[in-house]
């Protein structure tokens, strides 16, 4: 018998250890969005892609600068047989056992069918496209956080409602049990009350599980410590929504802007392909110094001129390259048209969903008042033996369901509002945050 207090003490200590290991963090939706667009792996990857694209632009620009090369050689020669035809006669062949050679060359591109200019233009547009694509990625991350926040709030509210209703159900079961013991109630009615209590307990357990799962998903996405418990600052969320109701939905979405710059890059690609029809010219110059021991020394041997290069086969082959570039540009143009239509549809649907959520909330608010009044009336009748246990339990279920519907609808208003902002490409903007 002494083991019971010890077991109880161990359970209490374990519970205390678990609760202290958890770190509660109060957070508004704006805080979460600010974290996800800076801390998440997806946001970091998007920023890295932008940085890489910028380096590609800088690398491409380097091609417009002169190429300067320096080279030198030192070679040992063994018993070289030197015969000079420069005139004169010598007593014998000179002893030549080493050669030193130094060269410097400079090449400046003058003309290549504007290939270099258009290549830089194409890479700059790709960089801009990547920047806007990264901004859209962060918009998607912000929407993911918003949806998780809404689901977490719904689950937390359902936990509160189920806990409150469970207490009432437990008290009802206790009262019914006493009435059965005193012969004032049939055991069947007690079983109905116990069954309802069990159903509420199951619903509570499921809601608690949902809270834990969604909370963990948020913690991982935001790169917070795994033991963090997020406490939603709902008042700040409501305040932020109230401030942004006048936010305009006009403007262009980042993913559409990214496609626009991709199209500009593909149009530059057509010009790059056409550059194959033209020859390339370059200004060249150089310097050579040579010393063949005991035989020949050359210094100040400078040269300069113009280099010419033309691939005659390109006249026949380059047509397909041009057609390929044109086809890619046309694909991008068609993609822009398709995305533009999808964005219009998404905005219209999101607007309708938001309007519906507002209307539903009004209905659910009224339904809660009606369910409360209905339960009060049924309870009075039940206390006066004018209604059955089934009527009482049914009224209780209706009251709980109306409260659940109202809680979910309140979260839906915020969710549908921010989904509308996302459809218009203004989600992060609505929190006065920057994607840069």
C-alpha positions as CSV (number, residue, x, y, z in Angstrom):
1,X,0.0,0.0,0.0
2,X,3.0,2.3,0.5
3,X,3.8,2.1,-3.1
4,X,0.8,4.2,-4.2
5,X,2.2,7.5,-2.7
6,X,5.6,6.8,-4.3
7,X,4.0,6.2,-7.8
8,X,1.9,9.3,-7.4
9,X,5.0,11.3,-6.5
10,X,7.0,9.9,-9.5
11,X,4.1,10.8,-11.9
12,X,3.9,14.3,-10.4
13,X,7.7,14.8,-10.9
14,X,7.6,13.6,-14.5
15,X,4.7,15.9,-15.2
16,X,6.5,18.8,-13.7
17,X,9.7,18.0,-15.6
18,X,7.7,17.9,-18.9
19,X,5.9,21.1,-18.3
20,X,9.1,23.0,-17.4
21,X,10.9,21.6,-20.5
22,X,8.3,23.3,-22.7
23,X,8.8,27.0,-23.5
24,X,5.7,29.0,-24.1
25,X,6.0,31.7,-26.7
26,X,3.3,34.3,-27.3
27,X,3.3,35.2,-31.0
28,X,1.2,37.2,-33.4
29,X,0.8,36.2,-37.1
30,X,3.0,39.1,-38.1
31,X,5.8,37.8,-35.9
32,X,5.4,34.4,-37.4
33,X,5.5,35.7,-41.0
34,X,8.6,37.8,-40.2
35,X,10.3,34.7,-38.9
36,X,9.4,32.4,-41.8
37,X,10.6,34.8,-44.5
38,X,14.0,35.1,-42.8
39,X,14.6,31.9,-40.8
40,X,13.0,29.1,-42.9
41,X,15.2,26.9,-45.1
42,X,13.0,27.7,-48.1
43,X,13.6,31.4,-47.6
44,X,17.3,31.0,-47.2
45,X,17.4,28.9,-50.3
46,X,15.5,31.5,-52.3
47,X,17.9,34.2,-51.1
48,X,20.9,32.0,-52.1
49,X,19.4,31.6,-55.6
50,X,19.1,35.4,-55.9
51,X,22.7,35.9,-54.8
52,X,23.9,33.2,-57.3
53,X,22.0,34.9,-60.1
54,X,23.6,38.2,-59.3
55,X,27.0,36.6,-59.4
56,X,26.2,35.2,-62.8
57,X,25.4,38.7,-64.0
58,X,28.7,40.0,-62.7
59,X,30.5,37.1,-64.3
60,X,28.9,37.8,-67.7
61,X,29.9,41.5,-67.4
62,X,33.5,40.5,-67.0
63,X,33.5,39.3,-70.6
64,X,33.4,42.9,-71.8
65,X,36.8,43.7,-70.3
66,X,40.2,43.0,-72.1
67,X,41.8,39.6,-71.8
68,X,45.4,40.1,-70.7
69,X,47.8,37.1,-70.6
70,X,51.3,36.8,-69.5
71,X,53.5,33.8,-70.1
72,X,57.1,32.9,-69.6
73,X,59.3,29.8,-70.3
74,X,62.7,28.7,-69.3
75,X,64.2,25.6,-71.0
76,X,67.5,23.9,-70.7
77,X,68.9,22.6,-74.0
78,X,71.3,19.7,-74.5
79,X,73.9,20.0,-77.2
80,X,71.8,22.0,-79.6
81,X,73.1,22.3,-83.1
82,X,72.6,25.9,-84.2
83,X,73.0,26.9,-87.8
84,X,72.5,30.7,-88.5
85,X,71.6,31.9,-92.0
86,X,71.8,35.6,-91.0
87,X,75.1,36.0,-92.7
88,X,78.7,36.0,-91.6
89,X,80.8,33.0,-90.6
90,X,82.0,31.9,-87.2
91,X,84.8,29.8,-86.1
92,X,82.4,27.2,-84.8
93,X,78.9,26.5,-83.5
94,X,78.1,28.5,-80.3
95,X,77.4,26.6,-77.1
96,X,73.6,26.9,-76.7
97,X,72.2,25.3,-73.6
98,X,69.2,27.4,-72.5
99,X,66.2,29.4,-73.9
100,X,64.2,32.1,-72.2
101,X,60.9,33.3,-73.7
102,X,58.5,35.9,-72.3
103,X,55.2,36.9,-73.9
104,X,52.3,39.3,-73.1
105,X,49.1,39.5,-75.1
106,X,46.0,41.7,-74.9
107,X,42.7,41.1,-76.7
108,X,39.8,43.6,-76.6
109,X,36.4,42.4,-78.1
110,X,35.2,45.0,-80.6
111,X,32.2,43.4,-82.3
112,X,30.4,40.0,-82.0
113,X,27.0,40.7,-83.5
114,X,26.0,42.4,-80.1
115,X,26.2,38.9,-78.5
116,X,27.9,40.2,-75.4
117,X,25.5,43.1,-74.9
118,X,22.5,40.9,-75.3
119,X,24.0,38.2,-73.1
120,X,24.4,40.7,-70.3
121,X,20.9,41.9,-70.8
122,X,19.6,38.3,-70.7
123,X,21.4,37.6,-67.4
124,X,20.2,40.8,-65.8
125,X,16.6,40.0,-66.6
126,X,17.1,36.5,-65.2
127,X,18.4,38.0,-62.0
128,X,15.4,40.2,-61.8
129,X,13.1,37.2,-62.5
130,X,14.9,35.2,-59.7
131,X,14.4,38.1,-57.3
132,X,10.7,38.3,-57.9
133,X,10.5,34.5,-57.8
134,X,12.1,34.6,-54.4
135,X,9.6,37.2,-53.2
136,X,6.8,34.9,-54.4
137,X,8.3,31.9,-52.5
138,X,8.2,34.0,-49.4
139,X,4.6,34.9,-50.1
140,X,3.8,31.2,-50.3
141,X,5.7,30.6,-47.0
142,X,3.7,33.4,-45.4
143,X,0.4,31.8,-46.6
144,X,1.6,28.4,-45.2
145,X,2.2,30.0,-41.8
146,X,-1.2,31.8,-42.0
147,X,-3.0,28.5,-42.6
148,X,-1.1,26.8,-39.8
149,X,-1.9,29.6,-37.5
150,X,-5.6,29.4,-38.4
151,X,-5.7,25.6,-37.9
152,X,-3.8,25.9,-34.6
153,X,-6.2,28.6,-33.3
154,X,-9.2,26.4,-34.4
155,X,-7.8,23.4,-32.6
156,X,-6.9,25.4,-29.5
157,X,-10.4,26.9,-29.4
158,X,-12.0,23.4,-29.8
159,X,-9.9,22.1,-26.9
160,X,-11.2,24.9,-24.7
161,X,-14.8,24.2,-25.7
162,X,-14.5,20.4,-25.3
163,X,-12.8,20.9,-21.9
164,X,-15.7,23.2,-20.8
165,X,-18.3,20.8,-22.2
166,X,-16.6,17.8,-20.7
167,X,-16.8,19.3,-17.2
168,X,-20.6,19.8,-17.7
169,X,-20.9,16.2,-19.0
170,X,-19.0,14.8,-16.1
171,X,-21.2,16.7,-13.6
172,X,-24.3,15.5,-15.5
173,X,-23.1,11.9,-15.3
174,X,-22.5,12.3,-11.6
175,X,-25.9,13.8,-11.0
176,X,-27.6,11.0,-13.1
177,X,-25.6,8.4,-11.3
178,X,-27.0,9.7,-7.9
179,X,-30.5,9.7,-9.3
180,X,-30.1,6.1,-10.5
181,X,-28.9,5.0,-7.1
182,X,-32.0,6.6,-5.6
183,X,-34.3,5.0,-8.1
184,X,-35.2,8.4,-9.6
185,X,-33.9,7.6,-13.1
186,X,-33.7,4.7,-15.4
187,X,-30.2,3.3,-15.9
188,X,-30.6,3.6,-19.7
189,X,-30.6,7.4,-19.3
190,X,-27.4,7.3,-17.3
191,X,-25.8,5.2,-20.0
192,X,-26.7,7.8,-22.6
193,X,-25.1,10.5,-20.5
194,X,-22.0,8.4,-20.0
195,X,-21.8,7.7,-23.8
196,X,-22.0,11.4,-24.5
197,X,-19.2,12.1,-22.0
198,X,-17.1,9.5,-23.7
199,X,-17.7,11.0,-27.1
200,X,-16.7,14.4,-25.8
201,X,-13.5,12.9,-24.2
202,X,-12.6,11.4,-27.6
203,X,-13.2,14.7,-29.4
204,X,-11.0,16.4,-26.8
205,X,-8.2,13.9,-27.2
206,X,-8.3,14.4,-31.0
207,X,-8.3,18.2,-30.6
208,X,-5.3,18.0,-28.3
209,X,-3.5,15.8,-30.8
210,X,-4.2,18.3,-33.6
211,X,-2.8,21.1,-31.4
212,X,0.4,19.2,-30.8
213,X,0.8,18.3,-34.5
214,X,0.2,21.7,-35.9
215,X,2.3,23.4,-33.2
216,X,5.2,21.1,-34.0
217,X,4.8,21.9,-37.8
218,X,4.9,25.6,-37.0
219,X,8.0,25.3,-34.7
220,X,9.9,23.3,-37.4
221,X,8.9,25.8,-40.1
222,X,10.0,28.8,-38.1
223,X,13.2,27.1,-36.8
224,X,12.2,27.5,-33.2
225,X,13.3,25.2,-30.4
226,X,11.3,22.0,-30.6
227,X,9.9,22.3,-27.1
228,X,8.3,25.7,-28.0
229,X,4.6,26.0,-27.4
230,X,3.1,28.8,-29.5
231,X,0.4,30.9,-27.8
232,X,-1.4,32.8,-30.5
233,X,-1.8,36.5,-29.8
234,X,-5.3,36.8,-31.3
235,X,-5.9,40.4,-30.3
236,X,-2.9,41.6,-32.3
237,X,-4.1,39.6,-35.3
238,X,-7.5,41.3,-35.1
239,X,-5.8,44.7,-34.7
240,X,-3.6,44.1,-37.8
241,X,-6.6,43.0,-39.9
242,X,-8.6,46.1,-38.8
243,X,-5.7,48.4,-39.9
244,X,-5.3,46.8,-43.3
245,X,-9.0,46.6,-44.4
246,X,-8.4,49.5,-46.8
247,X,-5.4,47.9,-48.5
248,X,-5.7,47.9,-52.2
249,X,-5.6,44.7,-54.2
250,X,-4.2,46.4,-57.4
251,X,-0.7,45.7,-58.7
252,X,1.1,42.7,-60.1
253,X,1.9,39.5,-58.4
254,X,5.6,38.6,-57.9
255,X,5.3,35.3,-59.8
256,X,3.8,37.1,-62.8
257,X,6.5,39.8,-62.7
258,X,9.1,37.0,-62.6
259,X,7.7,35.5,-65.8
260,X,7.7,38.9,-67.4
261,X,11.4,39.3,-66.8
262,X,11.9,35.7,-68.0
263,X,10.2,36.7,-71.3
264,X,12.5,39.7,-71.6
265,X,15.5,37.4,-71.1
266,X,14.2,34.9,-73.7
267,X,13.7,37.8,-76.2
268,X,17.4,38.7,-75.6
269,X,18.2,35.1,-76.2
270,X,16.8,35.5,-79.8
271,X,19.2,38.3,-80.4
272,X,22.0,36.2,-78.9
273,X,21.2,33.4,-81.4
274,X,21.1,35.9,-84.3
275,X,24.6,37.0,-83.4
276,X,25.8,33.8,-85.0
277,X,25.2,35.3,-88.4
278,X,27.8,38.0,-87.8
279,X,31.6,37.8,-87.7
280,X,33.6,38.7,-84.6
281,X,36.3,41.3,-84.4
282,X,38.8,41.9,-81.7
283,X,41.7,44.4,-81.2
284,X,44.9,42.5,-80.3
285,X,48.3,43.4,-79.2
286,X,51.3,41.8,-77.6
287,X,55.0,41.8,-76.6
288,X,57.7,39.2,-77.0
289,X,61.1,38.9,-75.4
290,X,63.5,36.0,-76.3
291,X,67.0,35.0,-75.3
292,X,68.7,32.0,-76.9
293,X,72.0,31.9,-75.0
294,X,75.1,32.9,-77.0
295,X,73.0,33.0,-80.2
296,X,70.0,35.3,-80.3
297,X,68.3,38.0,-78.1
298,X,65.1,39.7,-79.1
299,X,63.5,42.6,-77.1
300,X,60.9,45.2,-77.7
301,X,59.1,43.0,-80.2
302,X,55.7,44.6,-79.9
303,X,52.7,43.8,-82.1
304,X,49.2,44.9,-82.6
305,X,46.3,44.4,-85.0
306,X,42.8,43.3,-85.5
307,X,41.6,39.7,-85.1
308,X,38.8,38.5,-87.4
309,X,36.7,35.3,-87.0
310,X,33.8,34.1,-89.0
311,X,32.2,30.7,-89.0
312,X,30.8,30.3,-92.5
313,X,28.8,27.2,-91.5
314,X,26.7,29.3,-89.2
315,X,24.9,30.8,-92.2
316,X,23.3,27.4,-92.7
317,X,23.2,26.1,-89.1
318,X,22.2,29.1,-87.1
319,X,18.6,29.3,-88.3
320,X,17.6,26.4,-86.0
321,X,19.2,28.1,-83.0
322,X,17.2,31.3,-83.8
323,X,14.0,29.3,-84.2
324,X,14.6,27.5,-80.9
325,X,15.1,30.8,-79.1
326,X,11.9,32.2,-80.6
327,X,10.0,29.0,-79.5
328,X,11.2,29.4,-75.9
329,X,10.2,33.1,-75.9
330,X,6.7,32.1,-77.2
331,X,6.4,29.5,-74.5
332,X,7.1,32.1,-71.8
333,X,4.6,34.5,-73.4
334,X,1.9,31.9,-73.3
335,X,2.8,31.1,-69.7
336,X,2.3,34.7,-68.8
337,X,-1.2,34.7,-70.4
338,X,-2.2,31.5,-68.6
339,X,-0.9,32.7,-65.2
340,X,-2.7,36.1,-65.7
341,X,-6.0,34.3,-66.1
342,X,-5.4,32.0,-63.1
343,X,-4.6,35.0,-60.9
344,X,-7.8,36.7,-61.9
345,X,-9.8,33.6,-61.1
346,X,-7.9,33.1,-57.8
347,X,-8.6,36.7,-56.7
348,X,-12.3,36.5,-57.6
349,X,-12.7,33.2,-55.8
350,X,-10.8,34.4,-52.7
351,X,-13.0,37.5,-52.6
352,X,-16.1,35.4,-52.7
353,X,-14.8,33.1,-50.0
354,X,-14.0,36.1,-47.8
355,X,-17.5,37.5,-48.3
356,X,-19.0,34.2,-47.5
357,X,-17.0,33.8,-44.3
358,X,-18.3,37.2,-43.1
359,X,-21.9,36.2,-43.8
360,X,-21.5,32.8,-42.2
361,X,-20.1,34.4,-39.1
362,X,-23.2,36.5,-38.7
363,X,-25.4,33.3,-39.0
364,X,-23.2,31.4,-36.5
365,X,-23.3,34.2,-34.0
366,X,-27.1,34.2,-34.1
367,X,-27.1,30.4,-34.0
368,X,-25.1,30.5,-30.7
369,X,-27.8,32.7,-29.1
370,X,-30.5,30.4,-30.4
371,X,-28.8,27.3,-29.2
372,X,-28.2,28.8,-25.7
373,X,-31.8,29.8,-25.5
374,X,-32.9,26.4,-26.7
375,X,-30.8,24.6,-24.1
376,X,-32.2,26.9,-21.4
377,X,-35.8,26.1,-22.3
378,X,-35.1,22.3,-22.7
379,X,-33.3,22.3,-19.3
380,X,-36.2,24.0,-17.6
381,X,-38.6,21.5,-19.1
382,X,-36.3,18.6,-18.1
383,X,-36.1,19.8,-14.5
384,X,-39.9,19.9,-14.5
385,X,-40.1,16.4,-16.1
386,X,-41.6,17.9,-19.3
387,X,-38.9,16.7,-21.7
388,X,-36.8,13.6,-22.0
389,X,-33.1,12.9,-21.4
390,X,-32.7,12.6,-25.1
391,X,-34.0,16.1,-25.6
392,X,-31.6,17.5,-23.0
393,X,-28.5,15.7,-24.5
394,X,-29.5,16.7,-28.0
395,X,-29.9,20.4,-26.9
396,X,-26.5,20.2,-25.2
397,X,-24.9,18.8,-28.4
398,X,-26.5,21.6,-30.5
399,X,-25.2,24.2,-28.1
400,X,-21.7,22.8,-28.3
401,X,-21.8,22.5,-32.1
402,X,-23.0,26.1,-32.4
403,X,-20.1,27.3,-30.3
404,X,-17.6,25.3,-32.4
405,X,-19.0,26.7,-35.6
406,X,-18.7,30.2,-34.3
407,X,-15.1,29.7,-33.2
408,X,-14.1,28.1,-36.5
409,X,-15.9,30.9,-38.5
410,X,-13.9,33.6,-36.6
411,X,-10.7,31.9,-37.6
412,X,-12.0,31.5,-41.1
413,X,-12.6,35.2,-41.5
414,X,-8.9,35.9,-40.8
415,X,-7.8,33.0,-43.0
416,X,-10.0,33.9,-46.0
417,X,-8.9,37.6,-45.7
418,X,-5.2,36.7,-45.8
419,X,-5.8,34.2,-48.6
420,X,-7.3,37.1,-50.6
421,X,-4.2,39.1,-49.9
422,X,-2.1,36.2,-51.1
423,X,-4.1,35.8,-54.3
424,X,-3.4,39.5,-55.0
425,X,0.3,39.2,-54.1
426,X,-0.1,41.5,-51.1
427,X,0.1,39.1,-48.2
428,X,3.5,40.1,-46.8
429,X,2.7,43.7,-47.7
430,X,-0.4,43.6,-45.5
431,X,1.9,43.1,-42.5
432,X,4.1,46.0,-43.5
433,X,7.0,43.6,-44.1
434,X,9.5,43.5,-46.9
435,X,10.5,40.4,-48.9
436,X,14.0,41.8,-49.6
